[in-house]
Amino acid sequence: MPNEIDDLSEMGSIRLEDIAKTTKRIPFKDSEIEFAITLIKKNQARGLQTTIHPDFTSDARAYIEEGMFFISLEDADTDILFVKEDAGKGLLGGQKSVFSFYLGNVYRDTFTPGGTKKSWSIAITSINNIYRGIGML
């Protein structure tokens, strides 16, 4: 029976390689990463186990430049992948972007789309929505 449940939970999931192939990513700005780190530190001060995923800390800069940012919610037993995607050019020619996030498990290489937001501050604070949903905030 557990195998059937695992199979069902993975039916709607995608692998990191597929996300990388199917998204047109652009690099995160330093200010966006600083905002994420501030949120992580605030959550840690609340006693939550929110961290930059340990497997990606050594290559964090390369992933950030590829438009990917991994966060681990150890106490919620989930990982979040944030992807900054190219949303074309604005009316005056400026770069537009959207932020997609995927919930999953880095070690199992399974991610489920969590949504897309136009604002980084709204996308990154979805972390707290997960904690609220499981009653930790």
N, C-alpha and C positions, 0 to 999 in steps of 0.2 A: 503493500500500500504506500509506504513513503516514496518509493520510486515514482509512482504515478503522480503524487503531489509535486515532487521535484520537477517532473516532466511538464506538468501544467504551469508551474510558476516560471519555467524557463521558456515557454512557448512565446510569450510576448516580449522576451528579452533579446538584447543584441550584444554583440561582442565589441570590445574597445576598437579592434581593427576595423569593424564595420562603421563605427561612429567616425573614425578617422577618415575612412574612404568617402563617406557620404556627406560630410559637412565642409563648407568653405570657411575655414577658420581664419581669424586674424589675431594678432598678439594682444594680450591684456596690457593695459597701461599700468605703470607703477602705482598710480593713485588707486586703481581698482584693487590691486593686490594688497596695498596698505589698508584699505577699507576692510577687506576680508580678514586680514590678520588682526585688526582691531576687534572685529566681531568674535573671532576665535578666542582672543584673550578675555573678552567680556564673558563668554560662555564658560571658559575655564575658571574665572573668578566666581562664577555661580556654582562651581562644582561639577560642571558637565565635561565629559571627555571628548571635546572637539579639538581635532588637530589637523594639520596638513598631513595627508596620508604618509606614513613613514616610508613606504617603498618608493616614493617620488620626491623625497626631500633632497636627495643628492643630485637629481636631474631636474629640480623644480624650474630653474630658469629656462631650460630647453622646452619643457612642456608649456610654460607660460608664453613663450615666444611662438609656440604652435597653437595657442588659443585654448589650452586645456589646463584645468586647475582641479586637483583632487583633494577632497576633505574627507576625513574619517570621523564618524560619530560612533566611537567605540561602545558607549553605553547604550546606544540605540541599535547596535549591531548592523550598521549599514555604512556604506561609502557613498559619497556624492561626487560626481564628475560634472564640473561646470565647463561649458564650451562657449567661447565667444565667436559668433558667426558674422560674416559679412552680410549686411543688409542693403548693400548698394550705396549710392551717393545721394546726398541731400540736394535740395533745390539750389543751394549755393556751391555745390561740389564737395561738401564735407563728407567724410566717411561715416556711414550709419552702421549700427551693429545691433544684434539681439543676443541674448544670453539664454542658452538652453541648459537644462540640467537633467542628469540621469541618476537614478537611484540604483544601487546594486552592491555587488561584492567584487572587489578588485581581484581577489584570489580565485574566485570561480569564473571570472571574466564574463559576468552577466550583468547587464544594465537594462533598466526599464526607463523609458522617457518619462520625465516628471513635469515638463512644461517648458515654455519659452516666454521670456520677459523682455521688454524693451529697456528696462532699467537694471543696472547692476545692483543697485542697493535693494531693489525688490527681489531680484533673483537670489542674492546671497542670504538675505534674511529668511528665505524659505527654510533654511536650516532650523530656525526657531519654530517654524510651523510643524516640522517633523517632531520636535521635542514636545510641543503642545499636544499634538495628536496622540502621543503615547503617555501623556500625563506627567512629563518631567519638567514642564514650565508652567 
